[in-house]
Amino acid sequence: MKTCATIIAVRYLVTAKVKPGKVEALERAIEDGTLGTGSIAGDEYLRNMGEARELEDGRVQWVEVCYCWTPLAEERPYWEKYFALLKVQDAHARSPHGNKGASLPFALNILKTQRRKRISRELR
């Protein structure tokens, strides 16, 4: 098990593809609750898979909450048992307006943008 220095929670959008021959093993680990056994992240693996989305091309995406300086330092070995991790990117939107140090999750940023547009239309 890798240890990591604790920092504030960072959300990452993970895009991965199940490795050939690993679909059944992954399904079994999810069904019997053993996915991520031994990790300090505990049930996060099962929660992640419960919220994951399969894309049309077979890739899978989920948002991973990580507390390590290195993205997925703890989780990577557990995921790489079943997945080829294709992309791990910051899941916080960075707005070019306002406080450049501030960040919002994608969904909140989208909702705020939609609200601003609606208010702007109402004021016209």
TITORFI-715018 format. One line per 10 residues: number of its first residue (from 1); their letters; for each residue x, y, z of C-alpha. Coordinates in steps of 0.5 Angstrom, whole numbers, always signed. Example, Ala and Ser with C-alpha at 12.3 -4.5 7.8 and 13.67 -1.06 7.14 Angstrom:
<nodes>
1> AS> +25:-9:+16  +27:-2:+14 $
</nodes>
This chain:
<nodes>
1> MKTCATIIAV> +0:+0:+0  +3:+7:-2  +2:+12:+3  +1:+20:+2  +1:+26:+5  -6:+29:+6  -8:+35:+3  -15:+38:+2  -20:+34:-2  -18:+34:-10 $
11> RYLVTAKVKP> -23:+31:-15  -21:+28:-21  -24:+26:-27  -22:+19:-29  -23:+16:-36  -21:+9:-37  -22:+2:-41  -23:-4:-37  -17:-9:-39  -18:-15:-44 $
21> GKVEALERAI> -20:-21:-40  -21:-17:-33  -29:-15:-34  -31:-21:-30  -26:-20:-25  -28:-13:-24  -36:-15:-24  -34:-20:-19  -30:-15:-14  -36:-10:-15 $
31> EDGTLGTGSI> -41:-16:-13  -38:-19:-7  -35:-12:-4  -28:-13:-5  -26:-8:-10  -21:-4:-6  -20:-9:-1  -13:-7:+3  -14:+1:+1  -15:+6:+6 $
41> AGDEYLRNMG> -20:+9:+1  -24:+4:+3  -31:+4:+0  -29:+9:-5  -28:+4:-10  -35:+1:-10  -38:+8:-9  -34:+10:-16  -36:+4:-20  -43:+6:-17 $
51> EARELEDGRV> -43:+13:-20  -39:+11:-26  -41:+12:-33  -39:+8:-39  -38:+12:-46  -41:+9:-53  -34:+7:-54  -33:+3:-48  -29:+8:-44  -31:+9:-37 $
61> QWVEVCYCWT> -31:+15:-33  -32:+17:-26  -30:+22:-21  -25:+20:-16  -24:+24:-9  -17:+24:-8  -13:+27:-1  -6:+26:-4  -1:+30:-7  +0:+26:-13 $
71> PLAEERPYWE> -6:+24:-16  -9:+17:-15  -2:+15:-11  -6:+11:-6  -12:+9:-11  -8:+7:-18  -5:+0:-16  -12:-2:-14  -15:+1:-21  -10:-1:-25 $
81> KYFALLKVQD> -11:-9:-23  -17:-8:-28  -17:-2:-32  -12:+2:-37  -12:+9:-34  -13:+13:-40  -13:+20:-37  -14:+23:-30  -15:+30:-30  -17:+36:-25 $
91> AHARSPHGNK> -25:+36:-24  -25:+43:-22  -27:+48:-27  -22:+54:-27  -26:+61:-29  -22:+66:-33  -27:+71:-29  -26:+73:-22  -22:+70:-17  -17:+66:-21 $
101> GASLPFALNI> -15:+62:-15  -22:+60:-14  -25:+53:-17  -32:+50:-17  -34:+43:-19  -36:+43:-27  -43:+42:-25  -43:+48:-20  -40:+52:-25  -45:+50:-31 $
111> LKTQRRKRIS> -51:+52:-26  -48:+58:-24  -47:+60:-32  -54:+58:-34  -57:+62:-28  -53:+68:-30  -55:+67:-37  -63:+67:-35  -62:+73:-30  -59:+77:-36 $
121> RELR> -65:+75:-41  -70:+77:-35  -66:+84:-35  -67:+85:-42 $
</nodes>
